[in-house]
Amino acid sequence: MVRRYLYFTAAITGGSVMVAQILGAKMLSPYLGLSHFVWTAQIAVTLVALAAGYYAGGRLADRTQNVGSLYWAIVAAALYFALTVVVCEPVAYWALGASLAVSSLLVAAILFFVPLALLAMTGPFLTRVITSSVSNVGGNVGRLTSVGTVGSFLGTLIIGYFLIPNLPNSVSMLLTASLLVLVATGYFLLMRRWVPSCLLLLVMGGLMVAARGERKPSHDFQYVDEIFRGNSHFGQLQVVERRDGGIRYYLNDNLIQNTYDPERKQSESAFTYMLSGLARAYVSNVNDVLCIGLGVGVVPMDFARAGAKVDVVEINPAVVPVATRYFNFEPHKVHLTIDDGRHFLNNCTRQYDAVVLDAFLGDSSPSHLMTREAFESIRRVLRPGGALVINSFGELAEGRDFFGASLNRTLKSVFPGVRMHTRGEGAIFFAATIRSEPRFVNQPDFSVVHPRVQAEVERIFSSVNDTAPDRGMVLTDNYNPAEFYDAKNREIIRRNLALGARQM
């Protein structure tokens, strides 16, 4: 019975390691994003922690055969996981001043090295305890490794397909900590050690109470009230509204994605008018539109209410009910597909007058949608006279213009005519046409723009820029280093947006 419970323990600790690795990156995303820097740091810290834990577990097993010491290590890991829920935000904000690569490694190490190392002690320790002779050591190592790997597999599925989309990250971490304490409690009950069993039951009860409390709003905002908060595969979604009325904000991982006037039922973000306005300005008649990225539905609804047939591709299904409930999105007026933009384009057989690319993962566009091959797929679905309009972030100053210049060059490698509109504050809007000379075929109608951003929209429309032809590179599926070379700009954008959200 005890032997089987030890194998069960190996499975639970293996699953918890994977949960912590994946969930850790999600917990950091509101502050550091989900770029390859964050995932690289999380994986690197996990591997180093496992190596340290394997070594420590082997040394401990050589010194003592007391299995209880291992379970107390598991309890310590659980309590550390619970602590990460409390200190994640202040630690992340403290590290924001460093570069993204450094801050990602630093925060991941502070939050997750210790508990992961403690859990990694399980494998070598149990191997030593279970093995009675050298003749069966291979079988014991194989069985424990196999059971632990199966646990990791199940933990990956549970966190990816159930916990993240349905529960706040903090709740998932506290539930993981509770499960580890429960495993330790089970061992002490099995060994009829009543005092530690009762103590651990109290600890587990406290963790469960904390998990229940984490379902409440996580911030005491100064000027806004949180009216919705939910988790998803692509970050935490929030809707907040100013207490003095007038403005509603949509946030993804603490970053403001759109502002909305619920009384006028209009966006107060200039980019929404640029996307629909540029499409109408560069295309004679916009009757069929493809929107890659729903946002909160403002741009697709603008086209739909004007009588166009609108296809929308959105990768995050959790956004749809938020857009419907809080931002007057009407799903029945468009054809909505939950899919990745590239996958949709690769299978698309329809033709469109305009394609609007407004896909973001927090502070940046998904890199696989910004390559020559992606733009070739978009050109294939455009009718003659059609246009692609892109919402992006970038800088044009020399030394910081890699992404903007590369995107410009990549578009020009596919489309004969490319124009770039920018207000000089990070936002860049591209219009790409099959015509060699892109020009307005319709004058923009500024009367439909919200009064608070009308002047800004007019300024962006009238501002046409270009980048030096020798700057940047053509981005391809095979080689797209934009995320690396544009890291500094994205750090600044994320830092400013994250700090701005904190002060709401």
C-alpha positions as CSV (number, residue, x, y, z in Angstrom):
1,M,0.0,0.0,0.0
2,V,2.8,2.4,1.0
3,R,4.7,1.5,-2.1
4,R,1.8,2.3,-4.4
5,Y,1.3,5.6,-2.6
6,L,4.9,6.6,-3.3
7,Y,4.3,6.0,-7.0
8,F,1.1,8.1,-6.8
9,T,3.2,10.8,-5.2
10,A,5.6,10.7,-8.1
11,A,2.7,11.2,-10.5
12,I,1.3,14.2,-8.5
13,T,4.7,16.0,-8.2
14,G,5.4,15.4,-11.9
15,G,2.1,16.9,-12.8
16,S,2.6,19.8,-10.4
17,V,6.0,20.7,-12.0
18,M,4.3,21.0,-15.4
19,V,1.4,23.0,-14.0
20,A,3.8,25.4,-12.3
21,Q,5.9,25.8,-15.5
22,I,2.9,26.7,-17.7
23,L,1.0,28.6,-15.1
24,G,4.1,30.5,-14.1
25,A,4.4,32.0,-17.6
26,K,0.7,32.9,-17.6
27,M,1.1,34.6,-14.2
28,L,4.0,36.7,-15.5
29,S,2.2,37.6,-18.8
30,P,0.3,40.7,-17.5
31,Y,3.6,42.3,-16.6
32,L,6.2,40.8,-18.9
33,G,4.1,39.5,-21.8
34,L,4.2,36.1,-23.5
35,S,7.1,36.6,-25.8
36,H,9.8,34.0,-26.4
37,F,11.9,35.8,-23.7
38,V,9.3,34.9,-21.0
39,W,8.9,31.3,-22.2
40,T,12.7,30.9,-22.5
41,A,13.2,32.1,-19.0
42,Q,10.5,29.9,-17.6
43,I,11.8,26.8,-19.2
44,A,15.4,27.6,-18.3
45,V,14.6,28.2,-14.7
46,T,12.5,25.0,-14.6
47,L,15.4,23.0,-16.0
48,V,18.0,24.4,-13.6
49,A,15.6,23.9,-10.7
50,L,15.0,20.2,-11.7
51,A,18.8,19.7,-12.0
52,A,19.3,21.2,-8.5
53,G,16.4,19.2,-7.1
54,Y,17.6,15.9,-8.6
55,Y,21.0,16.5,-7.0
56,A,19.5,17.5,-3.6
57,G,17.1,14.6,-3.6
58,G,19.9,12.1,-4.2
59,R,22.0,13.5,-1.5
60,L,19.1,13.5,1.0
61,A,18.3,9.9,0.1
62,D,21.9,8.9,0.9
63,R,21.7,10.5,4.3
64,T,18.3,9.3,5.5
65,Q,15.5,6.9,4.5
66,N,12.9,8.9,6.4
67,V,10.2,9.4,3.8
68,G,8.5,12.0,6.0
69,S,11.3,14.4,5.2
70,L,10.4,14.2,1.5
71,Y,6.7,15.0,2.2
72,W,7.7,18.0,4.3
73,A,9.7,19.2,1.3
74,I,6.6,18.8,-0.8
75,V,4.6,20.8,1.8
76,A,7.3,23.5,1.6
77,A,6.9,23.6,-2.2
78,A,3.2,24.0,-1.8
79,L,3.5,26.9,0.6
80,Y,6.0,28.6,-1.7
81,F,3.5,28.2,-4.6
82,A,0.9,29.9,-2.4
83,L,3.4,32.7,-1.7
84,T,4.0,33.3,-5.4
85,V,0.3,34.4,-5.7
86,V,0.9,37.1,-3.1
87,V,4.3,38.4,-4.3
88,C,4.0,37.9,-8.1
89,E,2.7,41.4,-8.9
90,P,5.1,43.4,-6.7
91,V,8.1,41.3,-7.8
92,A,7.2,41.7,-11.5
93,Y,6.7,45.5,-11.2
94,W,10.0,45.7,-9.3
95,A,11.7,44.0,-12.2
96,L,10.1,46.0,-15.0
97,G,13.0,48.5,-15.0
98,A,15.4,45.8,-16.4
99,S,15.6,44.5,-19.9
100,L,12.9,42.0,-20.8
101,A,15.4,39.1,-21.0
102,V,16.9,39.9,-17.6
103,S,13.6,40.7,-15.8
104,S,12.1,37.5,-17.2
105,L,14.9,35.3,-15.8
106,L,15.0,37.2,-12.5
107,V,11.3,37.0,-11.8
108,A,11.0,33.4,-12.9
109,A,13.9,32.4,-10.6
110,I,12.6,34.3,-7.6
111,L,9.1,32.9,-7.9
112,F,9.6,29.3,-9.1
113,F,13.2,28.0,-8.6
114,V,12.7,26.9,-5.0
115,P,9.4,25.1,-5.2
116,L,10.3,23.3,-8.5
117,A,13.7,22.2,-7.0
118,L,11.8,20.8,-3.9
119,L,9.4,18.9,-6.1
120,A,12.3,17.5,-8.2
121,M,13.7,15.8,-5.1
122,T,10.9,13.2,-5.3
123,G,12.3,11.1,-8.1
124,P,15.8,10.3,-6.8
125,F,14.7,10.1,-3.2
126,L,11.9,7.6,-3.9
127,T,14.2,5.5,-6.2
128,R,16.5,5.1,-3.2
129,V,13.7,4.2,-0.8
130,I,12.0,1.7,-3.1
131,T,15.1,0.0,-4.3
132,S,16.1,-2.9,-2.0
133,S,19.0,-4.3,-4.1
134,V,21.1,-3.3,-7.1
135,S,19.4,-6.0,-9.2
136,N,16.1,-4.2,-9.4
137,V,17.3,-0.6,-9.5
138,G,16.8,-0.3,-13.3
139,G,13.2,-1.4,-13.1
140,N,12.4,1.0,-10.2
141,V,14.0,4.0,-11.9
142,G,12.1,3.1,-15.1
143,R,8.7,2.8,-13.3
144,L,9.1,5.9,-11.2
145,T,10.2,7.9,-14.3
146,S,7.3,6.5,-16.3
147,V,4.8,7.3,-13.6
148,G,6.2,10.8,-13.1
149,T,6.1,11.4,-16.9
150,V,2.4,10.3,-17.0
151,G,1.7,12.7,-14.2
152,S,3.4,15.5,-16.1
153,F,1.3,14.6,-19.2
154,L,-1.9,14.7,-17.3
155,G,-0.9,17.9,-15.5
156,T,-0.2,19.6,-18.8
157,L,-3.6,18.6,-20.2
158,I,-5.4,19.7,-17.0
159,I,-3.7,23.1,-16.8
160,G,-3.9,23.8,-20.6
161,Y,-7.5,22.6,-21.3
162,F,-9.3,23.1,-18.1
163,L,-7.8,25.3,-15.4
164,I,-6.4,28.2,-17.4
165,P,-9.6,28.9,-19.5
166,N,-11.9,28.4,-16.5
167,L,-10.2,29.8,-13.4
168,P,-8.0,32.7,-12.5
169,N,-4.3,31.9,-12.5
170,S,-4.0,32.6,-8.8
171,V,-6.8,30.1,-8.0
172,S,-5.2,27.4,-10.2
173,M,-1.9,27.9,-8.3
174,L,-3.6,27.7,-4.9
175,L,-5.4,24.6,-5.9
176,T,-2.1,23.0,-7.0
177,A,-0.6,23.9,-3.6
178,S,-3.7,22.4,-1.9
179,L,-3.3,19.2,-3.9
180,L,0.4,18.9,-2.8
181,V,-0.5,19.4,0.8
182,L,-3.3,16.8,0.5
183,V,-0.7,14.3,-0.9
184,A,1.5,14.9,2.1
185,T,-1.5,14.6,4.5
186,G,-2.4,11.3,2.9
187,Y,1.0,9.9,3.6
188,F,1.0,10.9,7.2
189,L,-2.5,9.5,7.6
190,L,-1.4,6.2,6.0
191,M,1.5,6.1,8.5
192,R,-1.0,7.0,11.4
193,R,0.8,10.1,12.3
194,W,-2.1,12.1,13.5
195,V,-0.5,15.4,14.7
196,P,1.1,16.3,11.3
197,S,-2.0,15.0,9.5
198,C,-4.3,17.4,11.5
199,L,-1.9,20.3,11.0
200,L,-1.7,19.8,7.3
201,L,-5.5,19.5,7.0
202,L,-5.7,23.0,8.6
203,V,-3.1,24.3,6.1
204,M,-5.0,22.8,3.2
205,G,-8.2,24.4,4.5
206,G,-6.5,27.7,4.6
207,L,-5.3,27.4,1.0
208,M,-8.8,26.5,-0.1
209,V,-10.2,29.5,1.6
210,A,-7.6,31.7,0.0
211,A,-8.5,30.2,-3.4
212,R,-12.1,31.1,-2.9
213,G,-11.1,34.6,-1.9
214,E,-9.0,35.0,-5.1
215,R,-12.2,34.9,-7.2
216,K,-12.9,38.4,-6.1
217,P,-11.5,41.4,-8.0
218,S,-7.7,41.5,-7.6
219,H,-7.2,45.2,-7.5
220,D,-8.6,48.2,-5.6
221,F,-8.8,50.6,-8.4
222,Q,-8.6,54.4,-7.7
223,Y,-10.8,55.7,-10.5
224,V,-12.6,52.8,-12.1
225,D,-14.7,49.8,-11.1
226,E,-14.0,46.3,-12.4
227,I,-17.2,45.0,-14.0
228,F,-15.7,41.8,-15.5
229,R,-12.7,39.7,-15.0
230,G,-12.0,36.3,-16.5
231,N,-9.2,34.1,-17.6
232,S,-8.5,32.6,-21.1
233,H,-5.9,30.7,-23.1
234,F,-4.6,34.1,-24.2
235,G,-4.5,36.0,-21.0
236,Q,-6.6,37.6,-18.4
237,L,-9.6,39.7,-19.7
238,Q,-10.9,42.6,-17.8
239,V,-13.5,45.3,-18.3
240,V,-13.4,48.4,-16.1
241,E,-15.5,51.5,-16.1
242,R,-14.7,55.0,-14.8
243,R,-16.7,55.8,-11.7
244,D,-17.5,59.3,-13.0
245,G,-19.0,57.6,-16.1
246,G,-18.3,58.1,-19.8
247,I,-15.5,55.6,-20.5
248,R,-15.3,51.8,-20.4
249,Y,-11.9,50.1,-20.9
250,Y,-11.1,46.6,-22.2
251,L,-7.8,45.2,-20.8
252,N,-5.9,42.0,-21.8
253,D,-3.2,41.0,-19.3
254,N,-3.4,44.5,-17.6
255,L,-2.9,46.3,-21.0
256,I,-5.6,48.6,-22.3
257,Q,-6.7,47.3,-25.7
258,N,-9.7,49.6,-26.3
259,T,-11.7,52.4,-24.8
260,Y,-15.4,52.8,-25.3
261,D,-18.2,55.3,-24.7
262,P,-21.2,53.2,-23.7
263,E,-23.6,56.1,-24.0
264,R,-22.7,57.0,-27.6
265,K,-21.9,53.3,-28.4
266,Q,-18.6,54.5,-30.0
267,S,-15.0,53.6,-29.4
268,E,-12.7,56.4,-28.0
269,S,-9.6,54.7,-29.5
270,A,-8.3,56.2,-32.7
271,F,-7.1,53.0,-34.2
272,T,-10.7,51.6,-34.6
273,Y,-11.5,54.5,-37.0
274,M,-8.2,54.2,-38.8
275,L,-8.8,50.5,-39.6
276,S,-12.3,50.9,-41.0
277,G,-11.5,54.4,-42.5
278,L,-8.4,53.4,-44.3
279,A,-10.1,50.4,-45.8
280,R,-12.9,52.7,-47.2
281,A,-10.4,55.3,-48.3
282,Y,-8.3,52.9,-50.4
283,V,-11.1,50.7,-51.7
284,S,-13.8,51.9,-54.0
285,N,-16.6,49.7,-52.6
286,V,-16.2,47.6,-49.4
287,N,-18.8,44.9,-49.7
288,D,-16.9,41.9,-48.4
289,V,-14.5,42.2,-45.5
290,L,-12.3,39.8,-43.6
291,C,-11.3,40.9,-40.1
292,I,-8.4,38.9,-38.6
293,G,-8.8,39.7,-34.9
294,L,-12.1,40.6,-33.3
295,G,-10.9,42.9,-30.6
296,V,-14.2,43.8,-28.9
297,G,-16.0,43.8,-32.1
298,V,-16.0,47.6,-32.8
299,V,-14.3,47.4,-36.3
300,P,-16.3,44.4,-37.6
301,M,-19.6,46.0,-36.4
302,D,-18.7,49.3,-38.2
303,F,-18.5,47.4,-41.5
304,A,-21.5,45.3,-40.8
305,R,-23.8,48.2,-39.9
306,A,-22.8,49.8,-43.2
307,G,-24.1,46.8,-45.0
308,A,-20.9,44.9,-45.7
309,K,-20.6,41.1,-45.4
310,V,-18.1,40.5,-42.7
311,D,-16.0,37.4,-41.9
312,V,-14.2,37.6,-38.5
313,V,-11.5,35.2,-37.4
314,E,-10.7,35.3,-33.7
315,I,-8.4,32.8,-31.9
316,N,-9.7,33.5,-28.4
317,P,-13.3,32.4,-27.9
318,A,-13.4,34.0,-24.4
319,V,-13.4,37.4,-26.0
320,V,-16.8,36.9,-27.8
321,P,-19.1,37.1,-24.8
322,V,-17.2,40.0,-23.3
323,A,-17.5,41.9,-26.6
324,T,-21.2,41.1,-26.8
325,R,-22.1,42.0,-23.2
326,Y,-20.1,45.1,-22.7
327,F,-19.3,46.6,-26.2
328,N,-22.5,46.1,-28.2
329,F,-21.0,43.4,-30.5
330,E,-23.8,41.6,-32.4
331,P,-22.4,38.1,-33.4
332,H,-25.4,37.4,-35.6
333,K,-24.5,40.3,-37.9
334,V,-21.1,38.8,-38.9
335,H,-19.8,35.3,-39.7
336,L,-17.5,34.5,-36.8
337,T,-14.9,31.7,-36.9
338,I,-12.8,30.7,-33.9
339,D,-9.5,29.9,-35.5
340,D,-5.9,31.0,-36.0
341,G,-5.6,33.7,-38.7
342,R,-2.9,31.8,-40.7
343,H,-4.9,28.5,-40.6
344,F,-8.0,30.3,-41.8
345,L,-6.1,32.0,-44.6
346,N,-4.6,28.7,-45.7
347,N,-8.0,27.2,-46.1
348,C,-9.9,30.3,-47.3
349,T,-11.6,30.1,-50.8
350,R,-13.5,33.4,-50.6
351,Q,-12.5,36.8,-52.0
352,Y,-12.7,40.1,-50.1
353,D,-12.5,43.7,-51.0
354,A,-10.6,44.5,-47.8
355,V,-8.7,42.5,-45.2
356,V,-8.2,44.1,-41.8
357,L,-5.3,42.6,-39.7
358,D,-5.8,43.6,-36.1
359,A,-4.3,40.7,-34.2
360,F,-2.4,41.3,-31.0
361,L,-1.0,39.3,-28.1
362,G,-1.0,42.1,-25.5
363,D,1.7,44.5,-26.7
364,S,2.7,43.0,-30.1
365,S,1.3,41.3,-33.2
366,P,1.7,37.5,-33.6
367,S,4.9,37.0,-35.6
368,H,3.5,34.3,-37.9
369,L,1.0,36.8,-39.2
370,M,3.7,39.3,-40.2
371,T,5.7,37.4,-42.7
372,R,6.0,37.4,-46.5
373,E,4.1,34.1,-46.7
374,A,1.3,35.4,-44.5
375,F,0.9,38.4,-46.7
376,E,1.0,36.3,-49.8
377,S,-1.9,34.3,-48.4
378,I,-3.8,37.6,-47.8
379,R,-3.1,38.9,-51.3
380,R,-4.5,35.6,-52.7
381,V,-7.9,36.3,-51.0
382,L,-8.1,40.0,-52.1
383,R,-10.0,41.0,-55.1
384,P,-8.4,43.3,-57.7
385,G,-8.6,46.8,-56.3
386,G,-8.7,45.4,-52.7
387,A,-6.5,46.5,-49.8
388,L,-4.9,45.1,-46.7
389,V,-5.0,47.4,-43.6
390,I,-2.8,46.6,-40.6
391,N,-2.7,47.9,-37.1
392,S,0.8,47.6,-35.6
393,F,3.1,49.2,-33.1
394,G,6.6,50.4,-34.0
395,E,9.2,53.1,-33.9
396,L,10.7,55.0,-36.9
397,A,13.7,56.5,-35.2
398,E,17.0,55.1,-36.5
399,G,18.2,52.3,-34.3
400,R,14.7,51.5,-33.1
401,D,13.0,51.0,-36.4
402,F,13.7,47.4,-37.2
403,F,10.2,46.1,-36.9
404,G,8.5,49.0,-38.6
405,A,11.0,49.0,-41.5
406,S,10.9,45.2,-41.8
407,L,7.2,45.2,-41.9
408,N,7.3,47.9,-44.6
409,R,9.9,45.9,-46.7
410,T,8.0,42.7,-46.2
411,L,4.7,44.2,-47.4
412,K,6.5,45.8,-50.4
413,S,7.9,42.3,-51.4
414,V,4.3,41.2,-51.8
415,F,2.1,44.2,-52.7
416,P,3.0,46.8,-55.4
417,G,1.6,49.7,-53.4
418,V,2.2,50.2,-49.6
419,R,1.5,53.3,-47.6
420,M,2.3,53.9,-43.9
421,H,0.3,56.3,-41.7
422,T,1.5,57.1,-38.2
423,R,1.1,59.7,-35.5
424,G,4.7,59.2,-34.4
425,E,3.7,57.8,-31.0
426,G,4.2,54.0,-31.6
427,A,1.0,53.3,-33.6
428,I,1.6,52.5,-37.3
429,F,-1.1,51.8,-39.8
430,F,-0.2,50.1,-43.1
431,A,-2.4,50.1,-46.2
432,A,-1.2,47.7,-48.9
433,T,-2.9,47.5,-52.3
434,I,-2.4,45.6,-55.6
435,R,-2.3,49.0,-57.3
436,S,1.3,50.2,-57.8
437,E,0.3,53.7,-56.7
438,P,-1.8,53.6,-53.5
439,R,-4.0,56.6,-53.1
440,F,-7.3,57.5,-51.6
441,V,-10.2,56.6,-53.9
442,N,-12.7,57.9,-51.3
443,Q,-12.2,60.8,-48.9
444,P,-12.5,59.7,-45.2
445,D,-15.6,60.7,-43.3
446,F,-14.5,62.3,-40.0
447,S,-18.0,63.1,-38.9
448,V,-18.4,59.5,-37.7
449,V,-15.4,59.7,-35.4
450,H,-15.8,60.2,-31.7
451,P,-15.2,63.9,-30.9
452,R,-12.5,63.1,-28.4
453,V,-10.2,61.5,-31.0
454,Q,-11.4,63.2,-34.2
455,A,-8.4,65.6,-34.4
456,E,-6.0,62.7,-33.8
457,V,-7.6,60.6,-36.5
458,E,-7.4,63.5,-39.0
459,R,-3.8,64.0,-38.2
460,I,-2.9,60.3,-38.8
461,F,-4.8,60.2,-42.1
462,S,-2.9,63.1,-43.4
463,S,0.5,61.8,-42.2
464,V,2.1,59.5,-44.8
465,N,5.6,58.2,-43.9
466,D,8.1,55.8,-45.2
467,T,11.3,54.0,-44.0
468,A,14.7,54.0,-45.4
469,P,15.0,51.2,-48.0
470,D,18.2,49.8,-46.4
471,R,16.6,49.4,-43.0
472,G,15.0,46.2,-41.7
473,M,14.6,43.0,-43.6
474,V,12.0,40.9,-45.3
475,L,10.4,38.7,-42.6
476,T,9.7,35.1,-43.6
477,D,8.3,32.1,-41.9
478,N,11.8,30.6,-41.9
479,Y,13.5,33.7,-40.4
480,N,11.6,36.3,-38.4
481,P,13.8,37.8,-35.6
482,A,11.5,40.8,-35.2
483,E,10.6,39.9,-31.6
484,F,14.2,39.9,-30.7
485,Y,15.3,43.1,-32.4
486,D,12.1,44.9,-31.4
487,A,12.3,43.8,-27.8
488,K,13.4,47.2,-26.4
489,N,10.4,49.0,-28.0
490,R,8.0,46.3,-26.8
491,E,9.4,46.6,-23.3
492,I,8.7,50.3,-23.3
493,I,5.2,49.8,-24.6
494,R,4.4,47.1,-22.1
495,R,5.9,48.9,-19.2
496,N,4.0,52.1,-19.9
497,L,0.7,50.3,-20.5
498,A,1.1,48.1,-17.4
499,L,2.0,51.0,-15.2
500,G,-0.9,53.0,-16.6
501,A,-3.3,50.3,-15.8
502,R,-1.9,50.1,-12.3
503,Q,-2.8,53.7,-11.7
504,M,-6.4,53.5,-12.9
